[in-house]
């Protein structure tokens, strides 16, 4: 309808430019086009929605029925001639209709006329012509007529016509045309019912309400003053009501007792009365008086009088009047609303029964603060004779006896279709909100009766629950006497409360046979209910109601209505529905996370929800779908108490609800939007049923919605590339990162962080920050991966995976060896060394090892994820080493670059022999060349290469020429000692690295150093002098010349001694004499292989003197002198001779008893003894021991003195044998010695008794072979000479 | 900067402040002009000069323009430390003002894109890097933008200062540029995201880069903060 309004505006605009024709065509096209209507309707409806204030109850589309007055024919006389049109123009305005081609659900005309007696049966033709449309025509079937007058009501369906006409807003002018062929008619009138869907929040709305004006208690005489009803106050509580259509419906019965037409005068208040004519030519049954007396200008909220008088004809019976008011009002500014509820209480189909119709029903008044303006009862029935009727009701279960009677006294004429509007109510004014039990009683003799409650009341607009009613056209039959099962489609917008539907069927027909008849009516599946009534055979207008007591209509749908009545004229039926609109509960069926589809809702999901917070870059959009969300409450009202979206108890702020319509709401989760800070979200994390939508104050059932954590950023160590860190090492912070984000949980609890697949150690955990350590367990070959965190305490342990963007940078953990020198092989150890697709196979700008940040390694040996094998480049110094892999830089790691300069040599030695066994002492002399110099070579910590010993020697006093760490021609080098680092001792001959030199005889000093050659490069160590001697000090001397012996003299030998003298005047030397009496010498160098030498006197002398004692007197001795210089050069003189002087020496023999043992000797027995020879120079000539004893059975006896060899004696076997054994100790000249014989117990005294050492220094041991040896005695006998 | 308030008493206060802000502002403008002259005349005199005018802390910078020869994708992955640390959350209403900071990061891209396309029609962004201080509005006085071209197999560096391109040249590049995400959020949003977290309440920011993460094949911001480089994805 707004589309049409828009076109009208365009029309006005263009009209001024004289283009009316074109515009008219356009309007016509648009008017005919539903599409244009939809388009512009949508456009304008949206615009209108923006200006709407949300209602307290759920906004939505509802259904109602509005009645419009069409017309009342006042033609007098014979009425409207047969075949003549009666036209009536009326206005229809549906200001609150929704814009939809099918918004009109049902529309029909109640056309009623009295068929005059003067014509044959006719055909009813009705037309409806909305302005701008063609006429829609209804042709009824002919009806039976016997020439009697009677009232006919026809209800043609004009739904389609109204659907076409009512598109677009505004009041529509509609022309109604009635044409009846073959019979004139009187008292014709029409009203229109329109059932349509409306927007119950439309700013202007329309309503139809009813008031009871009055009911006559009995007959009203003709020609009198008639009856004047005073209405109750016709209250309308809405804001700015404007009456669109108002009229009084006047019903009564006129006995057909004569042939005079009835004339009725009707007027409101002081209005001029209107005259209405009813043909009455007499008959057995009364005529129905049915007048629609219009009063569009009726004042509201006031009482009125309605005067009804029969000015001609016959009396009126049971005259009643109801006021119908259809009015528009300002809904927006209204605080209360009005409605008239028409509820059927009960019915029966009895024929001419006097049994009261007693019913009890429950009436529900759902609205808040209802205020009842008018309550009355409506009873309908048919009567066969004069009767008195009562109709009463009251709250409670007790049937109220009627207190007021309505009498019909017309001479016994049958009265069909009479109505009674009773106000005989006890306490119905006390109806309350909610269920009210109500009892009613309809008394009198009548048939096919029904009773209704009509209540007009106001209520609070804010009521969440409201009742409603509508009527749906069922059928207008077109054939006489037919039965049918027409379908009626019930189509109520919105969602009626379950079980709240009530319905009843309202049907009418004309029955015209001369016998009692019945009609069937019901809604399937209930079996048709038979309504019976009495008839005199005259045609009469029959109206009957059928309460669908079994709740046959349960909701929207198409139902079958059973209509059956033999002998009836056209029958029509309308279904009247009432129900309750409960608060519209929004239904949230699903949601989709359009930012992260993985969090979409599925039934009972636990992985559904959204992430919130973090700013514009992390905003997630959730589209919530469902029904009954109502119209958009407006951008400023999407977060109110009555319209909101909540997650748990958190209410989404206005700014975050970006779209709202009845089936879809869109929210964004970003908490940084002003007015919805992160704090506002609290610590909620959603849960089961957490997401709800509240619309119009009604809250949906929640669906699962979880707040997931969201990592919004990562803080990595200072200076690191974005999205990177190293494996954790406690020595630094390179492996510590902070996850920033939202909804991590207030503490770790069961939360966790896994980086590149490995769980991290957590240092700290808050709701927005987690400091974690990158696990060292990450595979060294895996460099990139995701970061997965699981919510901690207070959460549902939801996860967030932070992309596959995190990189583990290379980390150096050490070197093998831990230090190395230039050129030295080194393995860089660590992890994640291969940052590219594969490990590098050579060094380049993006893949290299850098020493001390400036020198790149050049030798590429191998590279894998944990080790890079290379060499220390030339120029490298100790400092940090880094690697670059695929442009990613490792941590710096300190590396010591060792110097290749070899150590100082140590262990310098000088040797005389090649086997390096004869050391030349410091300053020592070698008597031969070559000599050998050695040292220990070493290059600590350096591996590979070769160590060489070098020396330089110079005569003392001559300075070394090699002083710098450079090659030196004076240096003498030995063989390569071996590979570094050493140490290698060249003083070990097997190492074959001692330096051989053959210097001339003189004295020398020397220095040494180490040459280290690695990969062809020489590194020289510093020089160090031997023994750190000064160059003036002798390190070694070379002397290959033996001393010269001269002046050999034996002087004057004594009788027992001689002294030999000689000179070695050139050089000092040792002194030694080799002598014997044979003159044949066999002693080699240094008296080797002889015992004929005196002990060497090592004192180096140039004048030598050696005494020879204990010589034999008178004996010629031969001798040669020997002298060795310091170098060991030995000179041996030739043979010399001297003879000792001859002297007579005394001699004596001495003996001593050694043994006096009388007993048996059974084992080795030792005796100790002293040998005394106190004289000067004793010379033993003979010494022996004599042992005497007895032995039985022979045997052996072994004797041993001192350390001389033992001697075993064998004694022949015999019973007893005396023996005497001589054991020789010495024979000839003999010099006493400890081993042979100790004279005078001189020290050492090795043969003494251990028990008494040093007392007796000789011993004799006797070892018998049997136990039968008796030693009788033993004695020592010695003969010796001496010097007197 | 005056903080918006709702109460009438604060309105009165603001009116009084306004009276004083006029001469203060005139003084500030003159001071800044003189400062700018000094900086231009003696470029080595200082890297920055800070002037306080009311709650505004006005920073004049002397930006060192890099002599770029090679553009590398990796370069912008490491946040530029910047020369001035700006509190992420205003303290006592103190507001950092950099007079020449008129473009946001994205604004700088929009500003120079046509120039890049003039250089090569297939030019694509490699990175954007702030060279000066970054205000809470996500603006910097100087932006360095690097583009790449598959056709030229070269890079193109544009440096924009204020609203003027002060340098543009073709250089070597290890990348041809990358497609940008749709509706990528700008530098102010990135800063707001950090500032909304309590752990950054007392943090400062000194630089911001828009970089391409070749591992995850996505763009991101990385900001030099007092807590360390903080990276943030741009989807």
Interface residues (C-beta under 8 A of the other chain):
Chain A: X613 X614 X615 X616 X617 X618 X671 X672 X677 X678 X712 X713 X714 X715 X716 X717 X718 X719 X720 X721 X722 X723 X724 X738 X740 X741 X742 X766 X768 X769 X784 X802 X803 X804 X805 X806 X807 X887 X888
Chain B: X72 X74 X77 X78 X79 X185 X189 X190 X192 X193 X194 X196 X197 X198 X199 X200 X209 X211 X213 X215 X216 X218 X220 X222 X225 X227 X228 X229 X230 X231 X232 X233 X234 X235
